[in-house]
């Protein structure tokens, strides 16, 4: 399970944009709207991390850092 702190996620609409845009490519995505900054978590291989970050950034949501 990979977890990322993500900028610009403010509400359920933001979470739905992420899920609807990226779940077909990356599988189930969980967005924790109670955390600050918001946390996006999903099952990713190490080889998929950079592509996920790039596609998330293209949607307007930037990764602050990966949570270890």
C-alpha positions in Angstrom: 0.0 0.0 0.0 1.4 3.4 -1.0 0.2 6.6 0.7 0.7 10.1 -0.4 0.1 13.5 1.1 -1.6 15.5 -1.7 -2.2 19.2 -2.2 -5.4 20.8 -3.5 -7.8 18.1 -2.4 -10.6 19.9 -0.6 -13.8 17.9 -0.8 -15.6 14.8 -2.0 -15.8 16.3 -5.5 -12.0 16.4 -5.6 -11.8 12.8 -4.3 -14.3 11.7 -7.0 -12.2 13.4 -9.8 -9.2 11.5 -8.6 -11.1 8.2 -8.4 -13.0 8.5 -11.6 -9.9 9.6 -13.6 -7.3 7.2 -12.2 -9.0 4.0 -10.9 -9.2 2.4 -14.3 -5.4 2.6 -14.6 -4.4 2.1 -11.0 -7.1 0.2 -9.2 -9.1 1.2 -6.1 -8.0 4.6 -4.6 -8.9 5.7 -1.1 -8.9 9.5 -0.3 -8.9 10.4 3.4 -10.7 13.7 3.6 -10.3 13.9 7.4 -6.5 14.1 7.2 -4.7 17.4 6.7 -3.1 17.4 4.2 -5.4 14.9 2.5 -4.0 11.4 2.1 -4.4 9.3 -1.1 -3.7 5.6 -0.7 -3.7 2.7 -3.2 -1.9 -0.4 -4.2 1.0 0.5 -6.5 4.1 -1.2 -7.7 7.3 0.8 -7.4 7.3 1.1 -11.2 3.9 2.8 -11.2 4.6 5.5 -8.6 6.0 8.1 -11.0 3.3 7.6 -13.6 0.6 7.9 -10.8 2.2 11.2 -9.5 2.3 12.6 -13.1 -1.3 11.8 -13.8 -2.4 13.1 -10.4 -0.5 16.3 -11.2 -2.2 16.7 -14.6 -5.5 16.7 -12.7 -4.3 19.6 -10.6 -3.4 17.6 -7.4 0.3 17.5 -6.5 2.0 15.0 -4.3 3.6 16.7 -1.3 5.4 13.5 -0.2 5.1 9.7 0.0 4.3 8.5 3.5 6.6 5.6 4.4 
